Amino acid sequence: MTTVNRRVLLAAGAAGTAGAAATLAGCASDGGREPGKPGPAERAARAEAALRTRSAATGRALLARYDAVLAAHPALTGRLAPLRAAVAAHATALGEGTTTPAPPPHSSTAPGSSGSPAPTPTGSATATATTGAPAVPADPDAALRELAAAVRATADTHTAALDTAPPEYARLLASVAAAGAAQTFLLTTETEGDRG
């Protein structure tokens, strides 16, 4: 009887040791990830959060451009107010899910902060360097042309971000970029129509 008990105990001990070793190996490897380094899901979440932050900042920069044009040319309010409202809604939607609070619209200087160069004002410009608002040409047509260029640059930035965006956010970016293309058309058409 003592021989059987020893064999049973040795077998049980060996099985327990193997199980403990497997458990420890599983904890140490954690899917091949080194301790302290983010896994694929965490890296993807961080990349999406960074993209949302950049896209929202791009939208806020365009909003600041609209505000600067409206401040310099109040007579354009009837024409630009609906477009500005759409840009404000887009900037809010693009930033949803980010943990960083959105700065006020005038904190950014131009859509150039998103990687697109801001159009250079021509002629006499109403520049508000003390407030950080973008410079706006004194001529309303020139201001509209520059605004249209800024809207186009912003739409292009959103379109370029589609390559790295997750599917749901990519759809939002595509919609906002399409709205930007429509705004560019409206701003350009209205400027040309005023001349003709």
Order of alpha helices (4+ residues) and beta strands (2+ residues): alpha-alpha-alpha-beta-beta-alpha-alpha
